[in-house]
Amino acid sequence: MYEFIVREYVNRLTDQDIKNYALSHGFELTDEEITILYKTAKEHWRIFLKGDPTPILNKLQTELQPNVFEALVTLYYETKKKFLK
């Protein structure tokens, strides 16, 4: 069930949604970071939902500001724990 919901959300996802999400959680993204996260979400959402995202996270760690990366990883694991017990 979650896969359908996530797929539909990702299909409608915009770069502005990513920017707004970050701002709502207290951090700002550069335009380049927004583009990176948008592409990553569109291409790899299934891995984040059901697989092991470690290789993707390792790549993101080199592409994002440290504070942005840490905030996103924390939000990812908190959200996954909350919804995918």
C-alpha positions in Angstrom: 0.0 0.0 0.0 2.8 2.5 0.9 4.5 1.8 -2.4 1.4 3.1 -4.4 1.1 6.2 -2.2 4.8 7.0 -2.4 4.9 6.4 -6.2 2.0 8.7 -6.7 3.6 11.4 -4.5 7.0 11.1 -6.3 5.3 11.3 -9.7 3.8 14.7 -8.6 7.0 15.9 -6.8 8.4 19.3 -7.8 11.6 21.0 -7.0 9.6 23.6 -5.1 8.2 20.8 -2.9 11.8 19.8 -2.0 12.7 23.4 -1.2 9.6 23.9 0.9 10.1 20.6 2.8 13.6 21.6 3.7 12.5 25.1 4.8 9.7 23.5 6.9 12.4 21.5 8.8 14.7 24.5 9.4 17.3 24.3 6.7 17.9 25.9 3.3 19.1 24.2 0.1 21.1 25.6 -2.7 19.6 25.3 -6.2 22.2 22.6 -6.9 21.1 20.6 -3.9 17.5 20.9 -4.9 18.3 19.5 -8.3 20.4 16.7 -6.8 17.7 15.7 -4.3 14.9 15.9 -6.9 16.8 13.6 -9.3 17.7 11.2 -6.5 14.1 11.0 -5.3 12.7 10.4 -8.8 15.3 7.8 -9.7 15.8 5.9 -6.3 12.6 6.2 -4.3 12.0 2.5 -4.4 15.4 1.8 -2.9 14.7 4.3 -0.1 11.3 2.7 0.5 12.3 -1.0 0.4 16.0 -1.5 -0.1 19.4 -0.4 1.3 20.0 3.2 0.4 23.6 3.2 1.9 25.4 3.6 -1.5 23.0 6.4 -2.5 23.5 8.1 0.9 27.2 7.8 0.6 27.1 9.6 -2.8 24.8 12.3 -1.4 27.2 12.9 1.5 29.8 14.1 -1.0 27.3 16.3 -2.9 25.4 18.1 -0.1 26.5 20.5 2.7 27.2 18.5 5.8 24.4 20.1 7.8 21.9 19.4 5.0 23.0 15.8 4.6 22.8 15.1 8.4 19.3 16.7 8.6 18.0 14.7 5.6 19.4 11.4 6.9 17.8 12.0 10.3 14.5 12.9 8.7 14.7 9.8 6.4 15.3 7.3 9.3 12.7 8.9 11.6 10.1 8.9 8.8 10.9 5.3 7.8 10.7 4.1 11.4 7.4 5.9 11.9 5.6 4.6 8.8 7.4 1.3 7.9 7.6 -0.5 11.2 
